[in-house]
Structure formats: structure tokens, C-alpha cells
Amino acid sequence: VQYNDGANRCYYAMMDALKCLLEYKGLLSQWKANELKETESHRTLENALNKLVSNGEMDSSDAGDFSFVLGERMKCDYSLYVFKKADAQECIRRAEKFLLKVETLTT
């Protein structure tokens, strides 16, 4: 069984949750009808997350979880990294924690 896709899916779940949080807070650029919203790059989202940490709205551990899963995703997607079941479970644990945090901030 290969688990590499798990890092990618965990990262994108976290990224989408972060986008939702930023949208909820009015911190994303305006949507345009029938256009992709490409102005929010991965780096832009990381910077926005770091601002939320600086403002005390999220914890440094939240940013750490995001960075950890991003790093795992990069290794899995762009190298011959051996990603094992335990690695996938760690990404899932961190993603679930991040998603729960975002949920509490948007309800």
C-alpha cells in the first residue's frame, strides 16, 4: 500500500479550510463570477496564517501543523520519499486538529 497521496490530500484539506477561514474573516481578495480565484497562492496563504498567529487568532502549533503537512506533501509529490503508514497517520492527526480549529473559528 502506498500512502504518498495521503500527505497531498491532508495538505489540500488544510489549505481549503484556511481559505474558508480567511474568506469568513473577509481577508481574501474578492471573488469574480466565473473565474478561478488564483490570487491566493500557497505562499500568500501561509503568510495569512502567520498573521492570524501574530494576531492571536490561531496558535503557533496550528501554523506548525500546516507547515509540517506541507513539507510532507512536498516530499511525497516531488521526491522519491518513502512515506509510511505512521507518516500518513501523523498527517491525518494534524489535519484533523487544524480543521477542528478552523471550525471553531467559523461557527
JOKACOR-V591089 format. One record per backbone hydrogen bond with DSSP energy under -1.0 kcal/mol. CO is the residue of the C=O (numbers start at 1). NH is the residue of the N-H. E is the energy in kcal/mol with one decimal. If there is no record, write none. Layout:
BEGIN
co:CO nh:NH e:E
co:CO nh:NH e:E
END
This chain:
BEGIN
co:3 nh:6 e:-2.0
co:4 nh:8 e:-1.0
co:5 nh:9 e:-2.5
co:6 nh:10 e:-2.5
co:7 nh:11 e:-2.4
co:8 nh:12 e:-2.5
co:9 nh:13 e:-1.9
co:10 nh:14 e:-2.2
co:11 nh:15 e:-2.9
co:12 nh:16 e:-2.5
co:13 nh:17 e:-2.0
co:14 nh:18 e:-2.6
co:15 nh:19 e:-2.4
co:16 nh:20 e:-2.2
co:17 nh:21 e:-2.4
co:18 nh:22 e:-2.7
co:19 nh:23 e:-2.7
co:20 nh:24 e:-2.7
co:21 nh:25 e:-1.9
co:22 nh:27 e:-3.5
co:23 nh:26 e:-1.5
co:32 nh:35 e:-1.6
co:36 nh:38 e:-1.3
co:39 nh:41 e:-1.3
co:41 nh:45 e:-2.3
co:42 nh:46 e:-2.2
co:43 nh:47 e:-2.5
co:44 nh:48 e:-2.2
co:45 nh:49 e:-2.4
co:46 nh:50 e:-2.3
co:47 nh:51 e:-1.8
co:48 nh:52 e:-2.0
co:49 nh:53 e:-1.9
co:50 nh:54 e:-2.4
co:51 nh:55 e:-2.4
co:52 nh:57 e:-2.1
co:52 nh:58 e:-1.5
co:53 nh:56 e:-1.3
co:59 nh:63 e:-1.5
co:60 nh:64 e:-2.4
co:61 nh:65 e:-2.4
co:62 nh:66 e:-2.2
co:63 nh:67 e:-2.7
co:64 nh:68 e:-2.6
co:65 nh:69 e:-2.5
co:66 nh:70 e:-2.3
co:67 nh:71 e:-2.6
co:68 nh:72 e:-2.3
co:69 nh:73 e:-2.7
co:70 nh:74 e:-2.6
co:71 nh:75 e:-2.2
co:72 nh:76 e:-2.5
co:73 nh:77 e:-2.9
co:74 nh:78 e:-2.2
co:84 nh:88 e:-2.3
co:85 nh:89 e:-2.6
co:86 nh:90 e:-1.9
co:87 nh:91 e:-2.2
co:88 nh:92 e:-2.5
co:89 nh:93 e:-2.5
co:90 nh:94 e:-2.3
co:91 nh:95 e:-2.7
co:92 nh:96 e:-2.8
co:93 nh:97 e:-2.0
co:94 nh:98 e:-2.3
co:95 nh:99 e:-2.9
co:96 nh:100 e:-2.4
co:97 nh:101 e:-1.9
co:98 nh:102 e:-2.4
co:99 nh:103 e:-2.4
co:100 nh:104 e:-2.1
co:101 nh:105 e:-1.5
END
